[in-house]
Amino acid sequence: MKELPKQLGGILAIAALGSGLLNGVDPVTCLLRGLGAYFVGVVSGQLWNLLVSDDSGPREPSSIPHEPKAEESPDEVPSS
């Protein structure tokens, strides 16, 4: 899950570069758009990881006290 921002940034950069080249945009402008799209993808991927991932660690047991189970006394013999 930690490589998601880089992958998303790469996909957006390739899409921006491809669409710019297919539409006949200036090469320098294509590179700037690709770079901007990469950073937008990385930032949005980091935000996604921040909102979705659960890195809270091990969970604490509930604070509700449990009633102890009644223990069998040694004098009692199970009936068959």
N, C-alpha and C positions, 0 to 999 in steps of 0.2 A: 504494500500500500504506500510505501514511502517513495516509490519511483513513479507514482501516478502524476505528480505535477510536471516532471520532465517529459513524460510521454505525451501528456495533454498539450504542453507547450510546443513540442515537436510537431504534433499533428496540426495544430493551429498555424504554426510557422510554414509548414509545407503547403497548407491550404491557401494561405495568404500569398506565398511566392508563386504558386501555380496559377491562381486566379489573376494575379498581376501580370504574369508573363503571357497568359492566354489573351488578355485584353490589351496587350501592347503598351503597358506602362513602362516608364523609364526604369532602367535596371537599378539605379541608386534608390529610387522610390520603392521599388519592389523589396530591396534589402531592408530598408527602414521599416516597411510594413511587416515584413517577416519577423524582424527583431521585436517590434512592438507586439505582434501576435504571440511570439514566444513568451514574452514577459507576462502578458495577460493570461496565457495558459498556465504558467507556473504559479502566479498569484491565485488564480481561481482554483487550481488543484490544491494549493496549501490551505485555502479557506475550506474547501470540501473536506480535507483531512481533519481540520480543526473541528468542524461541525459534526462529522459523522463518526470519526474513530472514537473508541472508548479506551483511553489509556489510564483509567483511574486506578489500575492495579488490583490487587486482591481485595475482595469485598469483606467488610467486617460482618461478623455474625450478628443477627438481630439482637436488639437489646431487650426483647421481651423475655422475661424469666419463664423458664419451663418448669412445670411441676415435676418433681422427681417421681419416677415410677415406683409403685409399691413393690418392695422386694419380698420374695418368698422367705418365710422363716424356715430355718433348718428342721423344725419339728414337723412341718407339714409334709405329708407324703402325697404325691399326685395319685389320684384315684384312677384305677384302670377299669 
